[in-house]
Amino acid sequence: EVALLAILRQHSDAALATLRTFNHALPEKASDISIMVHLSQDSDGMFSVMIHLNGPDLYVLNKAIQDCRTLFDVRYVGGQLTPKVPTFGQDEAACEVNDVIVDTCVIWLQELWRRFGGTTRGLPAFVTGEDGYGSKAGVRLIA
């Protein structure tokens, strides 16, 4: 958890810039924001943190922010894990790995949202873990 949080914090400035761009692209019809931690099916430590909007016509809402909805994304680039996050083996329980990832992302997102100050419209924002992972998931972010 500590190692992952340190890596997330190294990417806070880039994520903050993405949130500012998102704020300008935010469609009027959006009613609230869900920031979801998307987890790898292999429970190997790979994940993405993405913004999703709620309101009428989800496709149109989320299409409007498609270029500024990813706050953090772990992927392989040139055979290297980027950014280099802790990975986990097959012998570790999927629920434990995924819960730790989501809970650590919640801490980071709470810090990040406070720095961001919330959207201009003051829309409520919540953090969720894919498939219900994370003991801290579902929290509302406070600016």
Secondary structure, 3 states (H helix, E strand, C coil): CHHHHHHHHHCHHHHHHHHHHHHHHCCCCCCEEEEEEEECCCCCCCEEEEEEEECCCHHHHHHHCHHHCEEEECEEECCEEECCCCCCCCCCCHHHHHHHHHHHHHHHHHHHHHHHCCCCCCCCEEEEEHHHCCCCCCCECCC
